[in-house]
Amino acid sequence: MKKLIAPLALLMCASVYSAEVDQYTTRHLDLADSSEIVNSRANAHVRTALETLKDQGCQEDLLYSELRKAFANHKNGELTIHMLHAKNFPRSVIGLRESIYADWNSWDGYLLGRPAAAKSPLALGPLLNIDGVRVATDKFEHLFGRGFMYFKRHYLKGHSLKRVFKFGIRGEKTIFGGNKLATGIFSYADLSANFNGMRFWNHILQLRDDVMADNQGPYVSCIDNKFVQVKDIDFRTYMDESMDESINCPKFASKKTMKKYLSRVEGMGYTCPMSQQTLTDMMTKYGDFSHWILNEEGPGKINYFGEFR
């Protein structure tokens, strides 16, 4: 019985968090830029949070708790829920059976290959256009959720960046997809969203320097013992091609699943990465951090031990 506990726990966690992305099937279709809508709603949520806290002084932990009511995952985050479900919000939704994962079966990745997955509206994350960059809604979830965990560990608890990166990699190899009990897909783009989420949360108050020496904040400051918004959030600062899985290619739980993926991609006349130059630009942008968030090798089988050192 005890031998079953760990796999079952992993499966339950993965079923809550895992969503995959198809950046190929609809890339030829026009998609309206939603960055202004997302930014507007995000800043409205900030103002609502600050109004709630106006008589409670400037407690950093309370600010983050209040903001995370909007900036969280598809179950709890008001902003994410809006992106997923609001009428007239510009997004591209792809059915699993029409996607590059149409050939997936339970042996490739149980959560994506099981029959019930085809009926789930969240099996594949809808795509958004953020100032010309197509990213899936799950990247916002990683930015808000895992990004906050990165932020807490590095900036508040003092963990080294290497330790924080490895924490994120372990999660991606387990509950976030990169094994056969989950979806069988290890997403480097998720790791980039996690990292940029750490930066986003640090920029909120900007009490500590940005790890890339790019202090975008503060968005909120303490003035007369009250939190006040002093700068608008703009997610164009954070969303870039490192979160596009046709540029920052995934790896897979087995060579067989990798071949299925590439067969679909190449059958549409595409490659991964779609643009080597764009990937090179991302490597230049992120410098030494690239090792932890960018796939420089292209699609392959994920190595569960020794992949990142």
Buried (B, 14 or more C-beta within 10 A) or exposed (E): EEEEEEEEEBBEBBBEBBBBBBBBBBBEEEBEBBBEBBBEBBBEBBEBBBEEBEEEEBEBEBBBEBBBBBBBBBEBBBBBBBBBEEEEBBBBEBBBEEBBBBBBBBEBBBBBBBEEBBEBEBBBBBBBBBBEBBBBBBBBBBBBBBBBBBBBBBBBEEBEBEEBBBBBBBBBBBBBBBBBBBBBBBBBBBBBBBBBBBBBBBBBBBEBEBBBEEEBBBBBBBEEEBBEBEBEBBBBBBBBBBBBBBBBBBBBBBEEBBEBBBEBBEEEEBBBBBEEEBBEBBBEBBEEBBBBBBBBEBBBBBEEEEBBE
